[in-house]
Amino acid sequence: MKKTISLLSNLLLSSTLFWGVPLVAANELVETEVVDLAGYCHMKFAPMHETTLSWDRPELNTDAEKSIDFYGPCDYDPTGTAEVRTQRAILQRQLHGDGSSD
């Protein structure tokens, strides 16, 4: 009887811990925090893969070591056209030696 109770409690505990582990998806890569200013948020998100910048819907780089800190409207799309233009410009400056890699 004690073994059965111990087994069941261990099973319950391990399943709780297993389901409590968050799964990383593309939408979870964006952290949003509302700032005191009306309609403005602080966002942190990964940069896009350089190879996907020409795609219709670029993908965020889940393996990136750095993240982008953004202060702006709460409805800002981290993979939208404005961010694609910004990241393309940064990439061009880095490729042509006109900017730093930081």
A tleap script that builds the chain and sets N, CA, C and O, in Angstrom:
source leaprc.protein.ff14SB
mol = sequence {
  NMET LYS LYS THR ILE SER LEU LEU SER ASN
  LEU LEU LEU SER SER THR LEU PHE TRP GLY
  VAL PRO LEU VAL ALA ALA ASN GLU LEU VAL
  GLU THR GLU VAL VAL ASP LEU ALA GLY TYR
  CYS HIE MET LYS PHE ALA PRO MET HIE GLU
  THR THR LEU SER TRP ASP ARG PRO GLU LEU
  ASN THR ASP ALA GLU LYS SER ILE ASP PHE
  TYR GLY PRO CYS ASP TYR ASP PRO THR GLY
  THR ALA GLU VAL ARG THR GLN ARG ALA ILE
  LEU GLN ARG GLN LEU HIE GLY ASP GLY SER
  SER CASP
}
set mol.1.N position { 0.807 -1.188 0.000 }
set mol.1.CA position { 0.000 0.000 0.000 }
set mol.1.C position { 0.855 1.260 0.000 }
set mol.1.O position { 0.563 2.219 -0.713 }
set mol.2.N position { 1.936 1.249 0.823 }
set mol.2.CA position { 2.820 2.406 0.873 }
set mol.2.C position { 3.515 2.612 -0.467 }
set mol.2.O position { 3.726 3.750 -0.887 }
set mol.3.N position { 3.874 1.520 -1.142 }
set mol.3.CA position { 4.525 1.634 -2.451 }
set mol.3.C position { 3.581 2.232 -3.477 }
set mol.3.O position { 4.000 3.028 -4.318 }
set mol.4.N position { 2.326 1.863 -3.417 }
set mol.4.CA position { 1.336 2.389 -4.357 }
set mol.4.C position { 1.135 3.884 -4.141 }
set mol.4.O position { 1.098 4.645 -5.107 }
set mol.5.N position { 1.006 4.311 -2.903 }
set mol.5.CA position { 0.837 5.733 -2.598 }
set mol.5.C position { 2.081 6.512 -3.019 }
set mol.5.O position { 1.973 7.594 -3.597 }
set mol.6.N position { 3.256 5.965 -2.731 }
set mol.6.CA position { 4.504 6.613 -3.116 }
set mol.6.C position { 4.615 6.723 -4.636 }
set mol.6.O position { 5.022 7.758 -5.164 }
set mol.7.N position { 4.254 5.655 -5.329 }
set mol.7.CA position { 4.313 5.664 -6.786 }
set mol.7.C position { 3.350 6.686 -7.370 }
set mol.7.O position { 3.710 7.437 -8.276 }
set mol.8.N position { 2.131 6.716 -6.855 }
set mol.8.CA position { 1.134 7.666 -7.350 }
set mol.8.C position { 1.530 9.119 -7.060 }
set mol.8.O position { 1.345 9.991 -7.908 }
set mol.9.N position { 2.067 9.375 -5.880 }
set mol.9.CA position { 2.478 10.745 -5.560 }
set mol.9.C position { 3.670 11.179 -6.411 }
set mol.9.O position { 3.743 12.331 -6.840 }
set mol.10.N position { 4.605 10.257 -6.656 }
set mol.10.CA position { 5.727 10.582 -7.535 }
set mol.10.C position { 5.269 10.816 -8.969 }
set mol.10.O position { 5.779 11.707 -9.648 }
set mol.11.N position { 4.325 10.033 -9.425 }
set mol.11.CA position { 3.777 10.206 -10.764 }
set mol.11.C position { 3.064 11.541 -10.887 }
set mol.11.O position { 3.227 12.237 -11.889 }
set mol.12.N position { 2.284 11.904 -9.895 }
set mol.12.CA position { 1.596 13.183 -9.894 }
set mol.12.C position { 2.590 14.341 -9.889 }
set mol.12.O position { 2.429 15.297 -10.647 }
set mol.13.N position { 3.600 14.265 -9.054 }
set mol.13.CA position { 4.609 15.313 -8.976 }
set mol.13.C position { 5.379 15.450 -10.285 }
set mol.13.O position { 5.580 16.563 -10.771 }
set mol.14.N position { 5.809 14.336 -10.857 }
set mol.14.CA position { 6.587 14.408 -12.099 }
set mol.14.C position { 5.738 14.904 -13.264 }
set mol.14.O position { 6.235 15.639 -14.117 }
set mol.15.N position { 4.461 14.512 -13.312 }
set mol.15.CA position { 3.615 15.003 -14.404 }
set mol.15.C position { 3.348 16.490 -14.248 }
set mol.15.O position { 3.280 17.208 -15.246 }
set mol.16.N position { 3.195 16.966 -13.024 }
set mol.16.CA position { 3.011 18.398 -12.786 }
set mol.16.C position { 4.234 19.173 -13.228 }
set mol.16.O position { 4.109 20.213 -13.875 }
set mol.17.N position { 5.416 18.681 -12.886 }
set mol.17.CA position { 6.645 19.343 -13.301 }
set mol.17.C position { 6.815 19.307 -14.812 }
set mol.17.O position { 7.253 20.288 -15.413 }
set mol.18.N position { 6.470 18.177 -15.430 }
set mol.18.CA position { 6.603 18.051 -16.880 }
set mol.18.C position { 5.699 19.034 -17.597 }
set mol.18.O position { 6.143 19.704 -18.529 }
set mol.19.N position { 4.451 19.138 -17.190 }
set mol.19.CA position { 3.515 20.035 -17.874 }
set mol.19.C position { 3.768 21.487 -17.509 }
set mol.19.O position { 3.290 22.385 -18.201 }
set mol.20.N position { 4.501 21.735 -16.450 }
set mol.20.CA position { 4.816 23.102 -16.076 }
set mol.20.C position { 5.969 23.694 -16.858 }
set mol.20.O position { 6.188 24.904 -16.811 }
set mol.21.N position { 6.707 22.873 -17.571 }
set mol.21.CA position { 7.826 23.361 -18.370 }
set mol.21.C position { 7.270 24.076 -19.584 }
set mol.21.O position { 6.537 23.470 -20.365 }
set mol.22.N position { 7.598 25.349 -19.767 }
set mol.22.CA position { 7.045 26.070 -20.916 }
set mol.22.C position { 7.682 25.608 -22.225 }
set mol.22.O position { 8.885 25.357 -22.294 }
set mol.23.N position { 6.874 25.504 -23.231 }
set mol.23.CA position { 7.345 25.177 -24.563 }
set mol.23.C position { 7.592 26.472 -25.310 }
set mol.23.O position { 6.789 27.401 -25.222 }
set mol.24.N position { 8.698 26.546 -26.047 }
set mol.24.CA position { 9.045 27.756 -26.762 }
set mol.24.C position { 8.455 27.694 -28.161 }
set mol.24.O position { 8.717 26.761 -28.920 }
set mol.25.N position { 7.672 28.681 -28.484 }
set mol.25.CA position { 7.117 28.837 -29.826 }
set mol.25.C position { 7.470 30.232 -30.304 }
set mol.25.O position { 7.923 31.065 -29.520 }
set mol.26.N position { 7.268 30.486 -31.568 }
set mol.26.CA position { 7.642 31.777 -32.145 }
set mol.26.C position { 6.929 32.931 -31.453 }
set mol.26.O position { 7.534 33.983 -31.249 }
set mol.27.N position { 5.677 32.768 -31.092 }
set mol.27.CA position { 4.942 33.837 -30.446 }
set mol.27.C position { 5.445 34.098 -29.036 }
set mol.27.O position { 5.281 35.207 -28.527 }
set mol.28.N position { 6.048 33.117 -28.394 }
set mol.28.CA position { 6.547 33.298 -27.047 }
set mol.28.C position { 7.926 33.947 -27.030 }
set mol.28.O position { 8.464 34.224 -25.958 }
set mol.29.N position { 8.494 34.188 -28.185 }
set mol.29.CA position { 9.801 34.828 -28.254 }
set mol.29.C position { 9.697 36.331 -28.071 }
set mol.29.O position { 10.716 37.009 -27.935 }
set mol.30.N position { 8.498 36.854 -28.064 }
set mol.30.CA position { 8.291 38.286 -27.929 }
set mol.30.C position { 7.747 38.572 -26.535 }
set mol.30.O position { 6.675 38.097 -26.160 }
set mol.31.N position { 8.503 39.352 -25.779 }
set mol.31.CA position { 8.069 39.766 -24.453 }
set mol.31.C position { 7.545 41.187 -24.560 }
set mol.31.O position { 8.215 42.052 -25.123 }
set mol.32.N position { 6.365 41.436 -24.030 }
set mol.32.CA position { 5.771 42.771 -24.094 }
set mol.32.C position { 5.437 43.246 -22.688 }
set mol.32.O position { 4.886 42.506 -21.873 }
set mol.33.N position { 5.788 44.509 -22.426 }
set mol.33.CA position { 5.509 45.120 -21.130 }
set mol.33.C position { 4.943 46.511 -21.403 }
set mol.33.O position { 5.570 47.297 -22.113 }
set mol.34.N position { 3.788 46.826 -20.863 }
set mol.34.CA position { 3.163 48.131 -21.080 }
set mol.34.C position { 3.927 49.181 -20.291 }
set mol.34.O position { 4.235 48.998 -19.113 }
set mol.35.N position { 4.230 50.300 -20.975 }
set mol.35.CA position { 4.940 51.413 -20.360 }
set mol.35.C position { 3.900 52.425 -19.886 }
set mol.35.O position { 2.753 52.380 -20.329 }
set mol.36.N position { 4.279 53.325 -19.006 }
set mol.36.CA position { 3.340 54.301 -18.457 }
set mol.36.C position { 2.688 55.175 -19.528 }
set mol.36.O position { 1.551 55.614 -19.355 }
set mol.37.N position { 3.378 55.426 -20.611 }
set mol.37.CA position { 2.816 56.260 -21.668 }
set mol.37.C position { 1.663 55.532 -22.345 }
set mol.37.O position { 1.720 54.318 -22.543 }
set mol.38.N position { 0.648 56.253 -22.690 }
set mol.38.CA position { -0.544 55.644 -23.299 }
set mol.38.C position { -0.206 55.071 -24.672 }
set mol.38.O position { 0.299 55.778 -25.544 }
set mol.39.N position { -0.490 53.778 -24.853 }
set mol.39.CA position { -0.297 53.142 -26.149 }
set mol.39.C position { 1.127 52.721 -26.458 }
set mol.39.O position { 1.392 52.269 -27.572 }
set mol.40.N position { 2.049 52.850 -25.528 }
set mol.40.CA position { 3.437 52.465 -25.775 }
set mol.40.C position { 3.823 51.290 -24.902 }
set mol.40.O position { 3.413 51.179 -23.747 }
set mol.41.N position { 4.627 50.414 -25.493 }
set mol.41.CA position { 5.072 49.210 -24.797 }
set mol.41.C position { 6.580 49.035 -24.955 }
set mol.41.O position { 7.194 49.569 -25.879 }
set mol.42.N position { 7.152 48.281 -24.037 }
set mol.42.CA position { 8.540 47.859 -24.137 }
set mol.42.C position { 8.514 46.411 -24.579 }
set mol.42.O position { 7.919 45.571 -23.904 }
set mol.43.N position { 9.155 46.099 -25.711 }
set mol.43.CA position { 9.181 44.740 -26.241 }
set mol.43.C position { 10.614 44.262 -26.330 }
set mol.43.O position { 11.528 45.044 -26.591 }
set mol.44.N position { 10.801 42.986 -26.112 }
set mol.44.CA position { 12.085 42.328 -26.344 }
set mol.44.C position { 11.800 41.162 -27.269 }
set mol.44.O position { 10.938 40.330 -26.987 }
set mol.45.N position { 12.531 41.105 -28.383 }
set mol.45.CA position { 12.339 40.001 -29.318 }
set mol.45.C position { 13.651 39.680 -30.008 }
set mol.45.O position { 14.556 40.512 -30.080 }
set mol.46.N position { 13.737 38.463 -30.512 }
set mol.46.CA position { 14.937 38.007 -31.214 }
set mol.46.C position { 14.978 38.634 -32.608 }
set mol.46.O position { 13.931 38.921 -33.189 }
set mol.47.N position { 16.175 38.846 -33.146 }
set mol.47.CA position { 16.255 39.325 -34.525 }
set mol.47.C position { 15.801 38.237 -35.491 }
set mol.47.O position { 15.689 37.069 -35.120 }
set mol.48.N position { 15.545 38.632 -36.722 }
set mol.48.CA position { 15.111 37.664 -37.728 }
set mol.48.C position { 16.317 36.934 -38.319 }
set mol.48.O position { 17.436 37.448 -38.302 }
set mol.49.N position { 16.076 35.736 -38.838 }
set mol.49.CA position { 17.120 35.041 -39.582 }
set mol.49.C position { 17.478 35.879 -40.800 }
set mol.49.O position { 16.588 36.363 -41.499 }
set mol.50.N position { 18.754 36.055 -41.062 }
set mol.50.CA position { 19.177 36.846 -42.225 }
set mol.50.C position { 18.662 36.243 -43.526 }
set mol.50.O position { 18.345 36.971 -44.467 }
set mol.51.N position { 18.577 34.926 -43.581 }
set mol.51.CA position { 18.131 34.266 -44.809 }
set mol.51.C position { 16.632 34.430 -45.046 }
set mol.51.O position { 16.171 34.231 -46.169 }
set mol.52.N position { 15.864 34.787 -44.025 }
set mol.52.CA position { 14.415 34.923 -44.201 }
set mol.52.C position { 13.970 36.362 -44.402 }
set mol.52.O position { 12.772 36.618 -44.527 }
set mol.53.N position { 14.908 37.313 -44.438 }
set mol.53.CA position { 14.535 38.712 -44.593 }
set mol.53.C position { 13.865 39.008 -45.934 }
set mol.53.O position { 13.176 40.021 -46.058 }
set mol.54.N position { 14.045 38.165 -46.924 }
set mol.54.CA position { 13.410 38.386 -48.226 }
set mol.54.C position { 12.082 37.629 -48.357 }
set mol.54.O position { 11.414 37.741 -49.385 }
set mol.55.N position { 11.700 36.879 -47.358 }
set mol.55.CA position { 10.464 36.116 -47.395 }
set mol.55.C position { 9.265 37.023 -47.114 }
set mol.55.O position { 9.411 38.124 -46.584 }
set mol.56.N position { 8.072 36.534 -47.483 }
set mol.56.CA position { 6.855 37.288 -47.186 }
set mol.56.C position { 6.637 37.422 -45.685 }
set mol.56.O position { 6.199 38.467 -45.204 }
set mol.57.N position { 6.937 36.384 -44.968 }
set mol.57.CA position { 6.795 36.394 -43.508 }
set mol.57.C position { 8.085 35.857 -42.890 }
set mol.57.O position { 8.208 34.653 -42.663 }
set mol.58.N position { 9.047 36.741 -42.615 }
set mol.58.CA position { 10.327 36.292 -42.052 }
set mol.58.C position { 10.137 35.647 -40.683 }
set mol.58.O position { 9.133 35.868 -40.006 }
set mol.59.N position { 11.123 34.845 -40.293 }
set mol.59.CA position { 11.067 34.113 -39.030 }
set mol.59.C position { 12.085 34.682 -38.047 }
set mol.59.O position { 13.172 35.111 -38.433 }
set mol.60.N position { 11.708 34.677 -36.771 }
set mol.60.CA position { 12.628 35.114 -35.727 }
set mol.60.C position { 13.666 34.031 -35.480 }
set mol.60.O position { 13.375 32.838 -35.567 }
set mol.61.N position { 14.870 34.464 -35.174 }
set mol.61.CA position { 15.976 33.555 -34.923 }
set mol.61.C position { 15.948 33.117 -33.459 }
set mol.61.O position { 16.340 33.873 -32.570 }
set mol.62.N position { 15.490 31.914 -33.221 }
set mol.62.CA position { 15.378 31.420 -31.841 }
set mol.62.C position { 16.734 31.167 -31.205 }
set mol.62.O position { 16.827 31.093 -29.980 }
set mol.63.N position { 17.785 31.031 -31.999 }
set mol.63.CA position { 19.121 30.741 -31.482 }
set mol.63.C position { 19.973 31.994 -31.304 }
set mol.63.O position { 21.149 31.892 -30.956 }
set mol.64.N position { 19.405 33.165 -31.536 }
set mol.64.CA position { 20.176 34.408 -31.458 }
set mol.64.C position { 20.642 34.661 -30.024 }
set mol.64.O position { 19.898 34.443 -29.067 }
set mol.65.N position { 21.873 35.121 -29.895 }
set mol.65.CA position { 22.416 35.416 -28.570 }
set mol.65.C position { 21.928 36.766 -28.056 }
set mol.65.O position { 21.820 36.970 -26.847 }
set mol.66.N position { 21.636 37.680 -28.962 }
set mol.66.CA position { 21.194 39.019 -28.585 }
set mol.66.C position { 19.703 39.159 -28.863 }
set mol.66.O position { 19.137 38.441 -29.687 }
set mol.67.N position { 19.083 40.093 -28.161 }
set mol.67.CA position { 17.687 40.392 -28.422 }
set mol.67.C position { 17.554 41.883 -28.704 }
set mol.67.O position { 18.439 42.674 -28.375 }
set mol.68.N position { 16.438 42.251 -29.316 }
set mol.68.CA position { 16.178 43.642 -29.671 }
set mol.68.C position { 15.270 44.231 -28.605 }
set mol.68.O position { 14.218 43.671 -28.298 }
set mol.69.N position { 15.681 45.372 -28.037 }
set mol.69.CA position { 14.839 46.131 -27.112 }
set mol.69.C position { 14.122 47.193 -27.924 }
set mol.69.O position { 14.765 47.993 -28.603 }
set mol.70.N position { 12.798 47.209 -27.863 }
set mol.70.CA position { 12.012 48.140 -28.659 }
set mol.70.C position { 11.020 48.855 -27.756 }
set mol.70.O position { 10.313 48.222 -26.973 }
set mol.71.N position { 10.972 50.178 -27.868 }
set mol.71.CA position { 9.971 50.984 -27.198 }
set mol.71.C position { 9.131 51.629 -28.280 }
set mol.71.O position { 9.654 52.372 -29.110 }
set mol.72.N position { 7.837 51.355 -28.284 }
set mol.72.CA position { 6.970 51.919 -29.311 }
set mol.72.C position { 5.543 51.459 -29.133 }
set mol.72.O position { 5.152 51.018 -28.052 }
set mol.73.N position { 4.758 51.563 -30.207 }
set mol.73.CA position { 3.347 51.184 -30.102 }
set mol.73.C position { 3.171 49.710 -29.747 }
set mol.73.O position { 3.961 48.865 -30.170 }
set mol.74.N position { 2.140 49.408 -28.974 }
set mol.74.CA position { 1.904 48.036 -28.514 }
set mol.74.C position { 1.523 47.101 -29.652 }
set mol.74.O position { 1.670 45.886 -29.521 }
set mol.75.N position { 1.037 47.642 -30.767 }
set mol.75.CA position { 0.636 46.787 -31.888 }
set mol.75.C position { 1.766 46.591 -32.903 }
set mol.75.O position { 1.520 46.159 -34.029 }
set mol.76.N position { 2.995 46.904 -32.508 }
set mol.76.CA position { 4.146 46.752 -33.399 }
set mol.76.C position { 4.389 45.279 -33.706 }
set mol.76.O position { 4.350 44.435 -32.810 }
set mol.77.N position { 4.640 44.976 -34.978 }
set mol.77.CA position { 4.874 43.591 -35.413 }
set mol.77.C position { 6.378 43.364 -35.565 }
set mol.77.O position { 6.991 43.976 -36.439 }
set mol.78.N position { 6.998 42.502 -34.742 }
set mol.78.CA position { 8.441 42.256 -34.829 }
set mol.78.C position { 8.887 41.618 -36.138 }
set mol.78.O position { 10.084 41.591 -36.427 }
set mol.79.N position { 7.955 41.104 -36.936 }
set mol.79.CA position { 8.309 40.549 -38.245 }
set mol.79.C position { 7.614 41.316 -39.369 }
set mol.79.O position { 7.502 40.814 -40.487 }
set mol.80.N position { 7.150 42.525 -39.077 }
set mol.80.CA position { 6.470 43.349 -40.067 }
set mol.80.C position { 7.441 44.057 -40.995 }
set mol.80.O position { 8.657 43.933 -40.849 }
set mol.81.N position { 6.894 44.803 -41.956 }
set mol.81.CA position { 7.720 45.450 -42.986 }
set mol.81.C position { 8.678 46.488 -42.408 }
set mol.81.O position { 9.806 46.615 -42.885 }
set mol.82.N position { 8.247 47.236 -41.385 }
set mol.82.CA position { 9.135 48.251 -40.805 }
set mol.82.C position { 10.361 47.599 -40.171 }
set mol.82.O position { 11.479 48.082 -40.348 }
set mol.83.N position { 10.162 46.519 -39.444 }
set mol.83.CA position { 11.291 45.835 -38.801 }
set mol.83.C position { 12.170 45.139 -39.838 }
set mol.83.O position { 13.389 45.086 -39.676 }
set mol.84.N position { 11.571 44.609 -40.892 }
set mol.84.CA position { 12.359 43.980 -41.965 }
set mol.84.C position { 13.271 45.021 -42.602 }
set mol.84.O position { 14.453 44.757 -42.819 }
set mol.85.N position { 12.730 46.207 -42.906 }
set mol.85.CA position { 13.561 47.286 -43.491 }
set mol.85.C position { 14.698 47.665 -42.555 }
set mol.85.O position { 15.831 47.851 -42.998 }
set mol.86.N position { 14.405 47.782 -41.265 }
set mol.86.CA position { 15.429 48.156 -40.286 }
set mol.86.C position { 16.531 47.106 -40.221 }
set mol.86.O position { 17.714 47.445 -40.232 }
set mol.87.N position { 16.150 45.835 -40.153 }
set mol.87.CA position { 17.163 44.788 -40.047 }
set mol.87.C position { 17.936 44.616 -41.349 }
set mol.87.O position { 19.118 44.273 -41.314 }
set mol.88.N position { 17.302 44.845 -42.493 }
set mol.88.CA position { 18.039 44.814 -43.771 }
set mol.88.C position { 19.071 45.929 -43.817 }
set mol.88.O position { 20.199 45.712 -44.260 }
set mol.89.N position { 18.695 47.129 -43.360 }
set mol.89.CA position { 19.625 48.252 -43.352 }
set mol.89.C position { 20.814 47.970 -42.435 }
set mol.89.O position { 21.954 48.274 -42.786 }
set mol.90.N position { 20.556 47.397 -41.277 }
set mol.90.CA position { 21.639 47.048 -40.356 }
set mol.90.C position { 22.555 46.016 -40.992 }
set mol.90.O position { 23.777 46.125 -40.891 }
set mol.91.N position { 21.982 45.023 -41.641 }
set mol.91.CA position { 22.773 43.987 -42.306 }
set mol.91.C position { 23.625 44.580 -43.420 }
set mol.91.O position { 24.789 44.207 -43.570 }
set mol.92.N position { 23.059 45.504 -44.208 }
set mol.92.CA position { 23.819 46.138 -45.287 }
set mol.92.C position { 24.990 46.948 -44.734 }
set mol.92.O position { 26.090 46.904 -45.286 }
set mol.93.N position { 24.760 47.687 -43.646 }
set mol.93.CA position { 25.853 48.459 -43.039 }
set mol.93.C position { 26.954 47.539 -42.537 }
set mol.93.O position { 28.135 47.861 -42.669 }
set mol.94.N position { 26.586 46.397 -41.963 }
set mol.94.CA position { 27.586 45.457 -41.464 }
set mol.94.C position { 28.362 44.825 -42.610 }
set mol.94.O position { 29.573 44.631 -42.504 }
set mol.95.N position { 27.676 44.499 -43.710 }
set mol.95.CA position { 28.335 43.865 -44.841 }
set mol.95.C position { 29.308 44.798 -45.537 }
set mol.95.O position { 30.346 44.367 -46.039 }
set mol.96.N position { 28.965 46.081 -45.563 }
set mol.96.CA position { 29.817 47.052 -46.265 }
set mol.96.C position { 30.767 47.799 -45.350 }
set mol.96.O position { 31.447 48.725 -45.793 }
set mol.97.N position { 30.829 47.419 -44.095 }
set mol.97.CA position { 31.806 48.003 -43.184 }
set mol.97.C position { 31.449 49.387 -42.710 }
set mol.97.O position { 32.314 50.099 -42.200 }
set mol.98.N position { 30.189 49.798 -42.861 }
set mol.98.CA position { 29.795 51.146 -42.450 }
set mol.98.C position { 29.244 51.205 -41.031 }
set mol.98.O position { 28.953 52.286 -40.519 }
set mol.99.N position { 29.103 50.052 -40.401 }
set mol.99.CA position { 28.546 50.019 -39.044 }
set mol.99.C position { 29.267 48.969 -38.223 }
set mol.99.O position { 30.016 48.137 -38.735 }
set mol.100.N position { 29.016 49.041 -36.962 }
set mol.100.CA position { 29.646 48.060 -36.086 }
set mol.100.C position { 28.734 46.854 -35.947 }
set mol.100.O position { 27.551 46.930 -36.277 }
set mol.101.N position { 29.262 45.760 -35.471 }
set mol.101.CA position { 28.489 44.542 -35.309 }
set mol.101.C position { 27.664 44.560 -34.025 }
set mol.101.O position { 26.898 43.625 -33.789 }
set mol.102.N position { 27.792 45.593 -33.183 }
set mol.102.CA position { 27.019 45.659 -31.922 }
set mol.102.C position { 25.687 46.270 -32.145 }
set mol.102.O position { 24.905 46.406 -31.204 }
savepdb mol mol.pdb
quit
